[in-house]
Amino acid sequence: MLKCVEVEPQIAATAAVIWLHGLGSNGHDFEAILPEIRLPADAPVRFIFPHSPSIPVTVNGGMVMPAWYDILEMGAGRKLNTAQLLDSAAQVSALIEREIARGISSERIILAGFSQGGAVAYQAALSFPQTLAGLLTLSTYFPTSDSIEYADANRTIPIEIMHGSHDPVVLPAMGEDARDDLIAAGFKPNWSTYPMEHQVCMPQIKDIAAWLSARLGL
């Protein structure tokens, strides 16, 4: 089981958000924005921020760093170790199953991810066999769109895609390709852009808060 940062609500949790970080980061990365999301004080939401394993990353000279999978080549035609991505997605699915075992309905669980974490979130959420509350993907792409076996249970999952219009790391076109692949597969993702690079910004955080609240009925 992946090690995680867990932030418990003030009351018993009846919902969970599992949020995956990007390359070279860790679970504390997005924990830091929780005060800015400003959900109601009595929101019964457990936030879970998993730590990825540390592995050699080819595009960074083989340096060992936190990563959900190895990236072999950058650019729009990004090459990666798909087997590692699938393994990470399976580990994230195990976290979802753990939340269900802890008494959280799958329909009250949201999966979110930034950059590499978003690529894993696409795979994990859309292949998960029980209905989830939503999928939030930030500044990312969908490298397994041509091989994923979509789960019938999540054919109508709310999908929110957010991307920086000036992102030099994951080009906006890569996010648009993910959106278009989803539409072609019958999904109805919502697409938003923000005037930023490979990051998050305050207007976006406000939109994330509103989306989380809507999905979880807060």
N, C-alpha and C positions, 0 to 999 in steps of 0.2 A: 504494500500500500504506500502511495506517495505521502511524504511528510508535508504537512500543511500548516499555514497560519490560520487559525479559526477565531472569528470574532462573534461572540455570542450576543444575542439580544438581551434586553433587560427582563423579558418574560420568556416563557417557553417557546421555542422555535416551532413554527408551523410552515416555514418556507426556507429555502436555501438558495444562495447564489454561489456557484463555483466559478472562479475567475482565474484564467490562466495568463501568466506573464509572457513577455517576449524573450528573445535571445539575449543571453548574458545577464539577465535579471533574476529575480527570485520572488517568492510569494509576498514579501513585504512591499513590493513596488506599488501595487494597486491598493494595498491596505491603507496607504498614506492618503488616498483621496476620499476615503469613507467620510471624514468630517465634512467634506465639501458636497457630498451627495445629499446629506441632510434629510434622510428619511425620518418619518415621525418617531419620536422617542420610544413609543410603544410598538413599533413595527416588529413583528415576530419573525425576523429574518436572520438566519445564520449566514455569515459570509465566510467562504472557504477559499483560501488562496494557496494552491499547491506549489511546492517547489519542484521544478524539473530536475532530472538527474544532471550531472556534469559529465560531458563527453567531449572528445576532440571535434573541433569544427573546421572543416577543410578550408572554407573561404577566409578563415582567420588564422591561416598558417598552421592548422592542426592544434591550435591552443585549446586546452581543456577549459570549458566554461559551461555554465548552465544553459542547456538547450533541450528542446523537445525532440529534435532530430538534427542530423548533420546536413549542412547545405554545401553542395559540391560546386555549384556555380551560381553567381548572382545574375541580375538582369531579369527582363520580362519572361524569359524562358527558363526560369529558375530550376536547377536540377538539385534534387535532394534524396536523402535516404528514406524512401517510402516505407520500408519495413519498420524503421524506427518511429516514424510518424504513427503508423498503425499500432505499434506497441504502446506509445504514449496515449493514444486514444483509448486503448483497452484499459489502461490504468486509470484514466479519467472516468470511464464508464464504471469502473469498480468503485470510485468515489461516489458516483450517483447512486449506485446500488447500496452503498453504506448509508447514505442519507435516507433511503427508503427503509432500510432496516432499522434506522433510528426513529422511525415514525413519521417521516416527511412524505407526503404523497408525491409521486413523480410529477403530477400536474402542478406542483408548487415548487418545482426546481428549475432554475434558470442556469444555463451554461454561457459563460462569456469568455472572450479571449482577445488578446492584443498580439498582432503580428504573428510570430510562430504559434503562439497560444491560440490565436484565432483559427489558424489552419487545422490545428488539432481539434478545436471546438466544433468546427464544421463536421469533421469526420465522426466525432464521438456522438454529437447530438442527433445528427440526421440518420445515424444507423442504430440508435438506441431503441430497444424494442418496446418501451413504455412511453406514453405521452408525456412530454416535458412542457413547462410553462413558456419557454422562449429561448431564443438563441441570439446573443449579442456579439457581433464580430467587429473589431476595431483595427483599422489600418492593416488589413490582411488580405489573403488570397485563398483559393480553394484548390490545392494541388491534386486532391483525390477525386475531383468531380467526375472524371471519366471512368473511375473504377469503383466508387462507393456503391454499396447495396443499400438503398434507402429503405428505412423501416416504415411500414404502413402506419404505425402509431404516430409518427411525426410528419406526416404528409401535409398537415395544415399548421405546423408550428409557426408562431410569429417569429420572424427573422428581422432583426434590425442591423443594418450594415452602416458603419460610419468610417469615413476616410478623410485624410488631409488632402486638400486640393494641390498642395505643393510637395507631397511626400516623395523624397528622392530614394527611399529605401525600398518600399513596396509601392510601385508606381500606381497612381489612381486607375490606370487602365487595367491593372491586375485585379483591383477590387471590382471594377466594372465587369470584368470577365466572370468573376465569381457570381455577381448579381445576375448576369445574363444566363449563365449555366443553370442557376437555380430557377429562373423563370422558364427556361426551356424544359426543365424537369417537372414543371407544374407548381412550383412554390410561388409565393407572393411576397418577396422581400421588400423592405423599405430601405431606400438608399439616401444617405445624407452626406454632404461634404462640408468641411470647415476650412477656413483660410489658415492652414498650418502645415507643418512638415510631418515627420514620423513621431507623433506625440499625441497627447490629449490636451484639450483647452477648456476653459471655464464654461463657455456657452455649451460645449458638448457635454460636459459633466452635468449641467442642468438638464439637458435633454435625456441623458442616461437616467437621471433620478426620476424624471417624469415617466419614462418608459418602464422602468422597474416598478414604479408605483402602480401604473396601469395594469401591467402583467400580473401583479400579485394582489391587486385590489386593496392597496394601502390608502 
